[in-house]
Structures are given as structure tokens and as C-alpha cells.
Amino acid sequence: MHWITIIVIGIAANLDNLGISLAYGVKQTKIPISSNIIIALISAIVTYIAVIAGGTIIEYISPSTASLLGSLLLCAIGLWTLLSNLFSKQESLKNPDLIDKDKNHIISSREAITLGFILSANCLAGGIGIGANGISATWTVISIGLFSILTVGIGSHFGYMLTKTFIGKYSNYISGFMLILIGIYEIFA
């Protein structure tokens, strides 16, 4: 089994979660456990669908070609993540007030659904690449779900302190590099 890939993809897919929860922590906006779980469930569901879709690709092309395409897709997603500051998704990540519509400094269940879908974009594309590589959907979903809960919980708790750190400032870049490294690792694994 590809345990290293499963763990690293769980971390890489959730660095945006860490970044947004840090931003909320700084603004003293709370993300209750129920909202955190909703975000994690959405990421897990999106990942599962993507991994199954990626796994379906294997049925139509050879496993080695599917693995290569999946690895290249992970590299491409990593590159896209590195360049994602140019895309509109980042507006929600840079300005957390766009999600907290009622301005009560609490991310409600309804707001968590919106946030969950925004944050699951990495999971969708990465899941297709993982599925095409034949990596376990179950363990990938568990990894992404657990790391989602951890990163959102840690980020919102330590928001003010961690926003000033290397991870807080460069979470998009770290995530992109990690995805590229996973893709390269899977090409040669």
C-alpha cells in the first residue's frame, strides 16, 4: 500500500484548510466542531467520488498508463496550486468575511457547507490522480477527513500565533510543492 502517498495527500489537500482556519482565528471567528465535521465530510465525499472516477480510468487504459497519467495530473494540480493566487477561489481564502455572511464570528453549519465545497477543490482534482494510480479510496478518504479536522481545529485555535509563521504565510505554495512531489514519487514508485 502507498501509505506515504496517502498521508502526504491528506496533509497537502488540507493546507488550505489550515490557512483559512488561521485567518478565521485571527479575526476571532469560531469554527465549531459541528462545522469542522461538515467541512471534513464534504472533503471526504468529494475525494471519494474523485478517487472512484480516477479508478474508473484504469478500466479503459492500461494500469501503467493510468498510473503515469495520474502522477502527471498530481504534478499539474500541484503546479496549479502554486499559481492559484491568480484564481478567484483565493478571494474566499484571503477574505474570510465572505463566508461568514451573518457576521456573527461563528461559521454556522450552512456557512460550513459553502466553505467545505471551496476547500474541497484540491480534493477533487487530487482524488482523480490518486484513483488513477490505484491507491486505496478508503484510506485516502480517511486521511483527508482526519487531516481536515486536525488542520481546521489547529488553525482556528492557534490563528493569531500561527498566521505569522512560515506555514500560515505559504500554505498554498507548500501544498503545491507537496502535490508535485507526490506525483513525481508515484511516477517512480
Salt bridges, closest charged atoms under 4 A:
ASP16 OD2 - LYS89 NZ 2.76
ASP97 OD2 - LYS27 NZ 3.48
GLU186 OE2 - HIS2 ND1 3.33
